[in-house]
Amino acid sequence: MTEREKGRRRLVLAGIPVSEGIAMGQAYRYDNRELEVRRERFGAGEEEEKLEALRRALCRAGEELAGLAEAPGPDGREQGDIFRAQMGILEDEGLLLPMEALVREERLEPEAAVEKVFGEAAGRLAGAEDPLVAARSADIRDVEKRLIRICQGREERTLSGLEKGVILVAKDLLPSDTAALDRTHVQGIITQAGGSSSHSAILARSFGIPAVAGVAAALERIPHGALVALDAEKGEVIVEPLEEEIGIYRRRQGALSERRRREERYLARPGATRDGAAVGMGINVSSCQWDVPNDYYDFVGLLRTELLYMENSAPPSEEEQFQAYRRALLRAGGKSVTLRTLDIGGDKTLPYMPLPKEENPFLGSRGLRLCLERPELFLTQLRAALRASAYGHMELLFPMVGSMEDIRLAKSYVREAMGQLDRRRLSYDAHIRLGIMVEVPSMALAADLAAAEVDFAGIGTNDLTQYVCAADRTNPKAAAYYQSYSPAMLRLLEGVFAAFGEQNRPVCVCGEMAGSPRGAVLLTGLGARRLSMSPGCLAGVKAALAKVTLEEAKALAARCRQLRTQGEILEYLGM
C-alpha cells in the first residue's frame, strides 16, 4: 500500500451514466447553496418603488440570458436554445402577473414574490414522470435563482475559473452553471440529482465531458481535493482509487480515446455494412434547429415537437409552428424530416393544459389519443406542418397509435386540415407521406394491416419495450423487467420489418436500440434498413455496421432469436 493509500479512504459510489467517458482528477466541490430570501413585508406606500425594482431585475436577467445565448461553445445552437427559452420564461404572464400582484397587494419583497411564484411553478413540473417535462423545472429554478440574486444586488458566481484537471462535484448543475464551465479544465462531472434528459446532461454531452448523475450524498461523501476516478459508461465513481485501479482507468481512457478517433473516420461515410448493404442513418432532434453537418446523416428520422409547446404559457399558434417547422426543413437542406405530432398526455403535462388524473397514465390519454380528443389543437398543428411541407420534404408521424380506427381517424383530420388550407388558398404538399409509431403491441401484431393504411412506420423501442414487458420505464423498481433485448421484443421487431417489407413500406427504428452499435447490427440482421438516433451515436453505429457483412448480421440475429433470455442475448452480443 502506498503512502497516499494509507492516508486516504477508498470509496465506491454508484450513479446514472449521462455523458459517456472515463475521467480522473481532483474533486472540486461546488456547493451552490440557495440564497437567503427576505420574506418580510415592506411598508405601505412603497409599492411602486418595489414594482420598479422587480421590473429592473427582469430586464437585467434578460440581458444576462441574452449574453449567455450568444456565448460561443462547441454546440452553440443547443446552448442558445436553452437560454432563449429561459428568456421566454421572463415574459410569461402566467408568472409575471402573480408576482406583481404579490408585490402590489401583499407587499412582499420582490425576491420573495419571485421565490413563491417560480417555486410553485417549478414544483408542479418537477413532479412530472416524463423527464423532458421535469427538465423544464430546472429552467424555471435557474431563472428564479438569477432573479433573486439580481434583486439582492449580488454578482453572478460561475464555474469559469477552475483549476486544471478537476472532477466537478455538485448537488445539481443548472443550465447556466454548465454553460459557464471552463471545459478545458473540467475532466468530469458528478451530481447528486439530475438525469439523462436534464439540460445539464445534454450540455455535458455536447461538451464531451463524462458525467454521472444521481450519486447519493456526493457532496457529503466526496472530500474536496480527493482523487476521483469516474466511469461514465457504467455509472461508477471511485474515491481515492488504488494504484492498480488508476492504471486500469488510464488504460481504459486511452482505449476509449483511440476508439473514438477510429469511429470519427466513419462520420462522413454513408451507413452501410462491409459488403455495401445500405442502412439509412437518421437523427432524432428535439429542436427545429440542430448543429450536425448534413453530410453526417441521411434524414431526420424524428423531429419531436413537444418542446415547442413547453416553451410557452399557451399553445403555440399556427404561425409560430409553421415558422419553426419551416426552419427545420430549410436546415435539413432537402433531406426528409419526419415530424412527430404532439406526444403529450398522461405523464407528459403542460401547465396550460389541465388533464384529468389517471391511475395508469401510460395507458391513458396521450399522443394521438389526446390529439383526437382535442381536434382544434390537432388541426392547428396539422395546418402548420402542411404549410411548412411546401418548403421541403416533410413526413408526418402519429404517436401512440393503438388501432386501425386511430389510423383512419388521424388521416381524416389531415384531409380536413388540407381542406381548410385550400379555402385559404395556401400551398402544401398534397402527397405528404403519413406514418405511425409502432410502440403499442396491438399495432406490432397487426403490422400487415397497418402497412396497408400508411406510407411508413417508425418503431419507438422505448415505449414498445415497456408495453411488451409491462414495465414502467420511469420506475426504478421495474428496471429488471424492462428488457429491450428480450426474445419477445426480437420476435415483434422481426415481424414488423417483414410485414412492412412485404408491402414495400419503409420502417425506421428511432428508439435507444438504434443508437447502440451492437443493437444496430442486431436490428439490421432482423431486417431494419433505416435507423435514427441521437447525433452523437452516428459514428459508433456507422463504424459497427462497416465491420460486418449483411449475412453476418443476419446470422447474429438468427442466433439471438434462438436464445431464451435477455441475459443470454446480451452476453452473446457482448453488451
C-alpha positions as CSV (number, residue, x, y, z in Angstrom):
1,M,0.0,0.0,0.0
2,T,1.4,3.4,-1.0
3,E,1.6,6.4,1.4
4,R,-1.3,8.0,-0.4
5,E,-3.4,5.0,0.0
6,K,-2.6,4.8,3.7
7,G,-3.8,8.3,4.3
8,R,-7.0,8.2,2.2
9,R,-10.2,6.1,2.4
10,R,-11.3,4.3,-0.8
11,L,-15.0,4.6,-1.5
12,V,-17.1,3.3,-4.4
13,L,-20.3,5.1,-5.3
14,A,-22.9,4.4,-8.0
15,G,-25.0,6.7,-10.2
16,I,-26.6,7.1,-13.6
17,P,-24.3,7.5,-16.6
18,V,-25.5,10.6,-18.5
19,S,-22.5,11.5,-20.7
20,E,-20.1,8.8,-21.9
21,G,-16.5,8.6,-21.0
22,I,-13.7,7.9,-18.4
23,A,-12.1,10.6,-16.3
24,M,-9.8,11.1,-13.4
25,G,-9.0,14.2,-11.4
26,Q,-9.1,16.1,-8.1
27,A,-12.6,16.6,-6.7
28,Y,-13.9,20.2,-6.8
29,R,-17.0,20.6,-4.6
30,Y,-19.4,23.2,-5.9
31,D,-21.8,23.9,-3.2
32,N,-24.2,26.3,-4.8
33,R,-26.4,26.9,-1.8
34,E,-29.8,28.6,-2.0
35,L,-29.7,32.4,-1.4
36,E,-31.4,33.6,1.8
37,V,-34.6,35.4,0.8
38,R,-36.2,38.3,2.7
39,R,-39.8,37.3,3.3
40,E,-41.0,40.2,5.4
41,R,-43.5,42.7,4.1
42,F,-42.4,46.2,3.2
43,G,-44.2,49.4,4.4
44,A,-47.4,50.8,2.7
45,G,-46.7,53.4,0.1
46,E,-43.6,51.6,-1.3
47,E,-45.5,49.5,-3.8
48,E,-44.5,51.4,-7.0
49,E,-40.8,51.6,-5.9
50,K,-40.7,47.8,-5.3
51,L,-42.5,47.0,-8.6
52,E,-40.0,49.1,-10.4
53,A,-37.2,47.2,-8.7
54,L,-38.8,43.9,-9.9
55,R,-39.0,45.2,-13.4
56,R,-35.4,46.3,-13.4
57,A,-34.4,42.8,-12.2
58,L,-36.4,41.2,-15.0
59,C,-34.7,43.5,-17.5
60,R,-31.2,42.7,-16.1
61,A,-31.9,39.0,-16.1
62,G,-33.0,39.2,-19.8
63,E,-29.7,41.0,-20.6
64,E,-27.6,38.3,-18.9
65,L,-29.5,35.5,-20.6
66,A,-29.1,37.1,-24.0
67,G,-25.4,37.2,-23.4
68,L,-25.4,33.5,-22.5
69,A,-27.4,32.7,-25.5
70,E,-24.9,34.3,-27.8
71,A,-21.8,32.9,-26.0
72,P,-19.6,30.7,-28.2
73,G,-19.4,26.9,-27.5
74,P,-19.0,23.6,-29.2
75,D,-22.7,23.4,-29.6
76,G,-23.8,27.0,-29.5
77,R,-27.2,26.1,-31.1
78,E,-28.2,23.8,-28.2
79,Q,-26.9,26.2,-25.6
80,G,-28.6,29.2,-27.3
81,D,-31.9,27.3,-27.5
82,I,-31.9,26.7,-23.7
83,F,-31.2,30.3,-22.8
84,R,-33.6,31.8,-25.3
85,A,-36.2,29.5,-23.8
86,Q,-35.3,31.0,-20.4
87,M,-35.7,34.5,-21.8
88,G,-39.2,33.4,-22.8
89,I,-39.9,32.5,-19.1
90,L,-39.2,36.1,-18.2
91,E,-42.0,37.2,-20.5
92,D,-44.6,34.6,-19.3
93,E,-47.6,36.5,-18.0
94,G,-48.6,33.4,-16.0
95,L,-45.6,34.1,-13.8
96,L,-45.3,37.9,-14.1
97,L,-48.8,38.9,-13.2
98,P,-48.9,36.8,-10.0
99,M,-45.5,38.2,-8.9
100,E,-46.7,41.8,-9.5
101,A,-49.9,41.0,-7.5
102,L,-47.9,39.7,-4.6
103,V,-45.8,42.9,-4.5
104,R,-48.7,45.3,-5.0
105,E,-51.4,43.6,-2.9
106,E,-49.5,41.7,-0.3
107,R,-46.4,44.0,-0.1
108,L,-44.0,41.1,-0.4
109,E,-40.4,41.9,-1.2
110,P,-39.7,41.3,-5.0
111,E,-37.3,38.5,-4.2
112,A,-39.9,36.8,-2.0
113,A,-42.5,37.2,-4.8
114,V,-40.1,35.6,-7.2
115,E,-39.4,32.7,-4.8
116,K,-43.1,32.0,-4.2
117,V,-44.3,32.1,-7.8
118,F,-41.3,30.5,-9.5
119,G,-41.0,27.9,-6.8
120,E,-44.6,26.8,-7.2
121,A,-44.3,26.6,-11.0
122,A,-41.1,24.6,-10.8
123,G,-42.6,22.2,-8.2
124,R,-45.5,21.4,-10.5
125,L,-43.2,20.5,-13.4
126,A,-40.7,18.6,-11.3
127,G,-43.4,16.2,-10.3
128,A,-43.9,15.0,-13.9
129,E,-42.8,11.4,-14.6
130,D,-41.7,12.4,-18.1
131,P,-38.0,13.5,-17.8
132,L,-38.4,16.1,-20.6
133,V,-41.2,17.8,-18.8
134,A,-39.4,17.6,-15.5
135,A,-36.3,19.1,-17.1
136,R,-38.3,22.3,-17.6
137,S,-38.3,22.7,-13.8
138,A,-34.6,23.2,-13.9
139,D,-35.0,26.2,-16.3
140,I,-37.6,27.8,-14.0
141,R,-35.3,27.2,-11.0
142,D,-32.4,28.7,-12.9
143,V,-34.3,31.8,-13.8
144,E,-35.6,32.1,-10.2
145,K,-32.1,32.0,-8.8
146,R,-30.9,34.6,-11.3
147,L,-33.8,37.0,-10.4
148,I,-33.3,36.6,-6.6
149,R,-29.5,37.3,-7.0
150,I,-30.2,40.4,-9.1
151,C,-32.8,41.6,-6.6
152,Q,-30.2,41.3,-3.8
153,G,-27.6,43.1,-5.9
154,R,-25.2,40.2,-5.9
155,E,-22.7,39.4,-8.6
156,E,-23.1,36.1,-10.5
157,R,-20.9,33.2,-9.3
158,T,-19.7,31.0,-12.1
159,L,-17.6,28.0,-12.8
160,S,-15.4,29.7,-15.3
161,G,-12.1,29.9,-13.3
162,L,-11.5,26.3,-12.2
163,E,-8.1,24.7,-11.7
164,K,-6.9,22.3,-14.4
165,G,-8.0,18.6,-14.3
166,V,-10.9,18.7,-11.8
167,I,-13.9,16.4,-11.3
168,L,-16.7,18.8,-10.5
169,V,-19.0,17.5,-7.7
170,A,-22.3,19.3,-7.0
171,K,-25.8,18.7,-5.7
172,D,-27.1,19.7,-9.1
173,L,-26.0,21.9,-12.0
174,L,-28.4,24.3,-13.6
175,P,-28.1,25.1,-17.3
176,S,-26.2,28.4,-16.6
177,D,-23.8,26.6,-14.3
178,T,-22.9,24.1,-17.0
179,A,-22.7,26.7,-19.8
180,A,-20.1,28.7,-17.8
181,L,-17.8,25.7,-17.3
182,D,-14.2,26.2,-18.2
183,R,-14.3,23.0,-20.3
184,T,-10.6,22.8,-20.8
185,H,-10.1,22.2,-17.1
186,V,-13.1,20.0,-16.2
187,Q,-12.4,16.3,-16.7
188,G,-15.8,15.0,-15.4
189,I,-19.0,15.9,-13.6
190,I,-20.7,14.2,-10.7
191,T,-24.2,15.4,-9.4
192,Q,-26.4,14.1,-6.7
193,A,-29.6,15.0,-8.7
194,G,-30.4,15.1,-12.4
195,G,-30.9,12.5,-15.1
196,S,-30.0,11.7,-18.7
197,S,-32.6,14.1,-20.1
198,S,-31.7,17.2,-17.9
199,H,-30.3,20.2,-19.6
200,S,-27.0,19.9,-17.7
201,A,-26.7,16.3,-19.1
202,I,-27.4,17.5,-22.6
203,L,-24.8,20.2,-22.4
204,A,-22.3,17.9,-20.8
205,R,-22.7,15.5,-23.7
206,S,-22.3,18.3,-26.2
207,F,-19.1,19.5,-24.5
208,G,-17.8,15.9,-24.4
209,I,-17.5,15.9,-20.6
210,P,-18.0,12.5,-18.9
211,A,-20.8,12.8,-16.4
212,V,-22.6,10.7,-13.8
213,A,-25.8,11.8,-12.1
214,G,-27.9,10.5,-9.2
215,V,-24.9,9.8,-6.9
216,A,-26.4,9.8,-3.4
217,A,-24.9,12.3,-1.0
218,A,-22.0,13.0,-3.3
219,L,-21.2,16.4,-1.7
220,E,-21.0,14.9,1.8
221,R,-19.1,11.7,0.8
222,I,-16.5,13.1,-1.7
223,P,-13.9,15.3,0.1
224,H,-12.7,18.4,-1.7
225,G,-9.4,17.6,-3.4
226,A,-9.8,13.8,-3.3
227,L,-8.6,11.8,-6.3
228,V,-11.7,10.6,-8.2
229,A,-11.9,8.0,-10.9
230,L,-15.2,8.4,-12.9
231,D,-16.6,5.7,-15.1
232,A,-19.4,7.4,-17.1
233,E,-20.1,4.2,-19.0
234,K,-21.0,2.1,-16.0
235,G,-22.1,4.9,-13.7
236,E,-19.3,4.1,-11.2
237,V,-17.3,6.6,-9.1
238,I,-14.2,5.6,-7.1
239,V,-13.0,8.0,-4.5
240,E,-9.2,7.5,-3.8
241,P,-8.8,4.6,-6.2
242,L,-6.0,2.1,-5.6
243,E,-2.8,2.3,-7.7
244,E,-3.8,-0.7,-9.8
245,E,-7.2,0.9,-10.4
246,I,-5.6,4.1,-11.5
247,G,-3.6,2.1,-14.1
248,I,-6.8,0.3,-15.3
249,Y,-8.6,3.6,-15.7
250,R,-5.7,5.2,-17.6
251,R,-5.6,2.3,-20.0
252,R,-9.4,2.4,-20.5
253,Q,-9.2,6.2,-21.1
254,G,-6.6,5.6,-23.8
255,A,-8.6,2.8,-25.4
256,L,-11.8,4.9,-25.4
257,S,-10.0,7.9,-27.0
258,E,-8.5,5.6,-29.6
259,R,-11.9,4.0,-30.3
260,R,-13.5,7.4,-30.8
261,R,-10.8,8.5,-33.2
262,R,-11.3,5.4,-35.3
263,E,-15.1,5.9,-35.2
264,E,-15.0,9.5,-36.2
265,R,-13.5,8.5,-39.6
266,Y,-16.8,7.0,-40.4
267,L,-18.9,10.1,-39.8
268,A,-18.9,11.4,-43.3
269,R,-19.4,8.0,-44.9
270,P,-22.8,6.5,-45.8
271,G,-24.3,4.0,-43.4
272,A,-23.6,0.5,-44.8
273,T,-22.4,-3.0,-44.0
274,R,-18.9,-4.1,-45.0
275,D,-20.3,-5.7,-48.2
276,G,-22.2,-2.5,-49.2
277,A,-25.7,-3.1,-48.0
278,A,-27.1,0.4,-47.3
279,V,-28.6,1.3,-43.9
280,G,-30.1,4.8,-43.8
281,M,-28.8,6.9,-41.0
282,G,-31.2,9.4,-39.4
283,I,-31.0,11.7,-36.4
284,N,-33.5,12.4,-33.6
285,V,-33.9,16.0,-32.7
286,S,-36.0,17.9,-30.1
287,S,-35.5,21.4,-31.6
288,C,-36.2,22.7,-35.0
289,Q,-32.6,23.7,-35.4
290,W,-29.6,21.4,-34.9
291,D,-25.8,21.6,-35.3
292,V,-24.9,18.4,-37.1
293,P,-23.3,18.6,-40.6
294,N,-25.7,17.5,-43.3
295,D,-23.0,15.1,-44.6
296,Y,-23.2,13.0,-41.5
297,Y,-26.9,11.9,-41.8
298,D,-29.4,10.9,-44.5
299,F,-32.6,12.2,-43.0
300,V,-34.2,13.5,-39.8
301,G,-36.0,10.4,-38.5
302,L,-37.7,12.0,-35.6
303,L,-38.4,15.7,-35.0
304,R,-40.1,15.9,-31.6
305,T,-42.5,18.9,-31.3
306,E,-43.1,18.8,-27.5
307,L,-40.5,21.4,-26.6
308,L,-42.2,23.9,-28.8
309,Y,-45.3,23.5,-26.6
310,M,-43.3,23.5,-23.4
311,E,-41.6,26.8,-24.0
312,N,-44.7,28.9,-23.8
313,S,-47.5,29.7,-21.3
314,A,-50.1,28.9,-24.1
315,P,-50.2,26.6,-27.0
316,P,-48.0,27.9,-29.9
317,S,-50.1,29.4,-32.7
318,E,-50.3,28.0,-36.2
319,E,-48.0,30.8,-37.4
320,E,-45.4,30.1,-34.7
321,Q,-45.4,26.4,-35.5
322,F,-45.3,27.0,-39.3
323,Q,-42.2,29.2,-38.9
324,A,-40.4,26.6,-36.7
325,Y,-41.2,23.7,-39.0
326,R,-40.2,25.6,-42.0
327,R,-36.8,26.4,-40.4
328,A,-36.3,22.7,-39.7
329,L,-36.9,21.8,-43.4
330,L,-34.6,24.6,-44.6
331,R,-31.9,23.4,-42.1
332,A,-32.2,19.8,-43.5
333,G,-31.2,21.1,-46.9
334,G,-33.6,19.0,-48.9
335,K,-33.3,15.8,-46.7
336,S,-36.6,14.4,-45.4
337,V,-37.8,15.5,-42.0
338,T,-40.2,13.2,-40.1
339,L,-42.3,15.4,-37.8
340,R,-43.9,13.6,-34.9
341,T,-47.2,15.2,-34.0
342,L,-47.7,16.3,-30.4
343,D,-46.9,13.5,-27.9
344,I,-48.3,14.9,-24.7
345,G,-50.7,13.5,-22.2
346,G,-50.8,11.2,-19.2
347,D,-47.4,11.6,-17.6
348,K,-46.4,14.4,-20.0
349,T,-48.3,17.5,-19.0
350,L,-48.3,21.2,-19.9
351,P,-49.0,23.9,-17.4
352,Y,-51.7,25.5,-19.6
353,M,-53.4,22.2,-20.5
354,P,-55.2,20.7,-17.4
355,L,-55.7,17.0,-17.8
356,P,-57.7,14.6,-15.6
357,K,-55.7,12.5,-13.2
358,E,-55.3,8.9,-14.4
359,E,-54.4,5.9,-12.4
360,N,-52.3,4.5,-15.3
361,P,-51.2,7.5,-17.4
362,F,-49.1,5.4,-19.8
363,L,-52.2,3.5,-20.7
364,G,-54.4,6.6,-20.9
365,S,-54.9,9.7,-22.9
366,R,-51.7,10.6,-24.6
367,G,-50.1,11.1,-28.0
368,L,-52.6,10.7,-30.8
369,R,-55.4,9.8,-28.4
370,L,-55.1,13.2,-26.7
371,C,-55.0,15.0,-30.1
372,L,-58.1,13.2,-31.3
373,E,-59.9,14.3,-28.1
374,R,-58.8,18.0,-28.8
375,P,-59.5,18.5,-32.5
376,E,-58.6,22.2,-32.7
377,L,-55.2,21.6,-31.0
378,F,-54.5,18.8,-33.5
379,L,-55.8,20.7,-36.6
380,T,-53.7,23.7,-35.7
381,Q,-50.5,21.6,-35.7
382,L,-51.5,19.8,-38.9
383,R,-52.2,23.0,-40.7
384,A,-48.8,24.4,-39.6
385,A,-47.0,21.3,-40.7
386,L,-48.7,21.1,-44.0
387,R,-47.9,24.7,-44.8
388,A,-44.3,24.1,-44.0
389,S,-44.3,21.0,-46.2
390,A,-44.3,23.3,-49.2
391,Y,-40.6,24.2,-48.3
392,G,-39.1,20.7,-48.3
393,H,-39.6,17.0,-47.9
394,M,-41.7,16.5,-44.8
395,E,-43.4,13.4,-43.4
396,L,-46.0,13.2,-40.6
397,L,-45.7,10.6,-37.9
398,F,-48.5,9.8,-35.4
399,P,-47.5,8.6,-31.9
400,M,-49.3,6.2,-29.6
401,V,-51.5,4.6,-32.3
402,G,-53.4,1.6,-30.9
403,S,-55.9,0.6,-33.6
404,M,-56.8,0.8,-37.2
405,E,-59.6,3.2,-36.2
406,D,-56.9,5.5,-34.8
407,I,-55.1,5.5,-38.2
408,R,-58.2,6.2,-40.2
409,L,-59.4,9.0,-37.9
410,A,-55.9,10.6,-38.0
411,K,-55.9,10.5,-41.8
412,S,-59.4,12.1,-41.9
413,Y,-58.1,15.0,-39.8
414,V,-55.2,15.5,-42.3
415,R,-57.8,15.7,-45.1
416,E,-59.8,18.2,-43.1
417,A,-56.7,20.4,-42.4
418,M,-55.9,20.3,-46.2
419,G,-59.4,21.4,-46.9
420,Q,-59.1,24.4,-44.5
421,L,-55.8,25.4,-46.2
422,D,-57.4,25.0,-49.7
423,R,-60.1,27.5,-48.6
424,R,-57.4,29.9,-47.5
425,R,-55.5,29.3,-50.8
426,L,-52.3,28.3,-49.0
427,S,-49.8,25.9,-50.5
428,Y,-48.8,22.5,-49.1
429,D,-47.6,19.1,-50.2
430,A,-50.8,17.3,-51.3
431,H,-49.0,14.0,-51.3
432,I,-47.3,14.2,-47.9
433,R,-46.4,10.8,-46.5
434,L,-48.2,9.7,-43.4
435,G,-46.8,7.2,-40.9
436,I,-47.4,5.7,-37.4
437,M,-45.2,5.0,-34.4
438,V,-45.2,1.3,-33.7
439,E,-45.0,1.4,-29.9
440,V,-48.2,-0.4,-28.9
441,P,-48.1,-4.2,-29.1
442,S,-51.5,-4.2,-30.9
443,M,-50.0,-2.4,-33.8
444,A,-46.9,-4.6,-33.9
445,L,-49.1,-7.7,-34.1
446,A,-51.3,-6.1,-36.8
447,A,-48.4,-4.7,-38.7
448,D,-49.6,-6.2,-42.0
449,L,-52.9,-4.4,-41.7
450,A,-51.2,-1.1,-40.7
451,A,-48.8,-1.3,-43.6
452,A,-51.8,-1.3,-46.0
453,E,-53.1,2.0,-44.5
454,V,-49.9,4.1,-44.1
455,D,-46.8,5.1,-46.1
456,F,-44.2,4.2,-43.5
457,A,-43.6,3.3,-39.8
458,G,-41.3,4.4,-37.0
459,I,-40.6,2.0,-34.2
460,G,-40.2,3.5,-30.8
461,T,-38.4,0.8,-29.0
462,N,-38.5,2.6,-25.6
463,D,-42.3,2.6,-25.3
464,L,-42.7,-0.7,-27.1
465,T,-40.5,-2.3,-24.6
466,Q,-42.4,-1.0,-21.6
467,Y,-45.8,-2.1,-23.1
468,V,-44.5,-5.6,-24.2
469,C,-42.8,-6.2,-20.8
470,A,-45.5,-4.4,-18.6
471,A,-42.7,-2.4,-17.0
472,D,-42.9,1.3,-16.4
473,R,-39.7,2.6,-17.9
474,T,-39.6,5.5,-15.4
475,N,-39.9,3.2,-12.3
476,P,-36.5,2.0,-10.9
477,K,-38.3,-0.9,-9.2
478,A,-39.4,-2.3,-12.5
479,A,-36.0,-1.8,-14.2
480,A,-35.2,-5.5,-14.2
481,Y,-38.4,-6.2,-16.1
482,Y,-37.7,-3.6,-18.8
483,Q,-36.0,-5.7,-21.4
484,S,-35.4,-4.2,-24.8
485,Y,-33.4,-7.3,-25.9
486,S,-35.9,-9.9,-24.7
487,P,-36.9,-12.8,-27.0
488,A,-40.4,-11.2,-27.2
489,M,-39.1,-7.9,-28.4
490,L,-36.9,-9.5,-31.1
491,R,-39.8,-11.5,-32.4
492,L,-42.1,-8.5,-32.6
493,L,-39.4,-6.3,-34.3
494,E,-38.7,-9.0,-36.9
495,G,-42.4,-9.4,-37.6
496,V,-42.9,-5.6,-38.1
497,F,-39.9,-5.4,-40.5
498,A,-41.2,-8.4,-42.5
499,A,-44.9,-7.2,-42.7
500,F,-44.0,-3.7,-43.8
501,G,-41.3,-5.0,-46.2
502,E,-43.8,-7.3,-48.0
503,Q,-45.8,-4.2,-48.9
504,N,-42.7,-2.1,-49.7
505,R,-43.3,0.3,-46.9
506,P,-40.1,1.5,-45.1
507,V,-39.6,1.2,-41.3
508,C,-37.3,3.3,-39.3
509,V,-36.2,2.4,-35.7
510,C,-35.8,5.5,-33.7
511,G,-35.5,4.3,-30.1
512,E,-32.5,3.7,-27.9
513,M,-31.7,0.4,-29.6
514,A,-30.9,2.1,-32.9
515,G,-28.2,4.2,-31.3
516,S,-26.3,1.2,-29.8
517,P,-23.6,-0.1,-32.1
518,R,-24.3,-3.8,-31.3
519,G,-28.1,-3.1,-31.2
520,A,-27.9,-1.5,-34.6
521,V,-26.1,-4.6,-36.0
522,L,-28.8,-6.8,-34.5
523,L,-31.6,-4.7,-35.8
524,T,-30.0,-4.8,-39.3
525,G,-29.9,-8.6,-39.1
526,L,-33.6,-8.7,-38.1
527,G,-34.5,-6.6,-41.2
528,A,-34.1,-2.9,-40.3
529,R,-32.8,-0.7,-43.1
530,R,-33.3,2.7,-41.6
531,L,-32.1,3.7,-38.1
532,S,-32.4,7.1,-36.4
533,M,-30.6,8.1,-33.3
534,S,-29.1,10.9,-31.2
535,P,-26.4,12.6,-33.4
536,G,-23.6,11.6,-31.0
537,C,-24.3,8.0,-31.8
538,L,-23.8,8.2,-35.5
539,A,-20.0,7.5,-35.6
540,G,-20.2,4.4,-33.4
541,V,-23.2,2.9,-35.3
542,K,-21.6,3.5,-38.7
543,A,-18.4,2.0,-37.6
544,A,-20.1,-1.1,-36.1
545,L,-22.1,-1.7,-39.3
546,A,-19.0,-1.2,-41.5
547,K,-17.3,-4.1,-39.7
548,V,-19.9,-6.8,-40.6
549,T,-21.4,-8.1,-43.8
550,L,-25.2,-8.3,-44.1
551,E,-25.0,-12.1,-43.9
552,E,-23.0,-11.9,-40.7
553,A,-25.6,-9.5,-39.2
554,K,-28.4,-11.9,-40.2
555,A,-26.5,-14.8,-38.7
556,L,-26.1,-12.9,-35.4
557,A,-29.8,-12.1,-35.4
558,A,-30.7,-15.7,-36.1
559,R,-28.6,-16.9,-33.2
560,C,-30.1,-14.3,-30.9
561,R,-33.6,-15.5,-31.9
562,Q,-32.7,-19.0,-30.7
563,L,-31.7,-17.8,-27.2
564,R,-34.2,-17.8,-24.4
565,T,-33.4,-14.9,-22.1
566,Q,-32.3,-11.3,-22.4
567,G,-29.2,-12.1,-20.4
568,E,-28.2,-14.8,-22.9
569,I,-28.8,-12.4,-25.8
570,L,-26.8,-9.6,-24.2
571,E,-23.9,-11.9,-23.4
572,Y,-23.8,-13.2,-27.0
573,L,-23.9,-9.6,-28.3
574,G,-21.0,-8.7,-25.9
575,M,-23.1,-6.0,-24.2
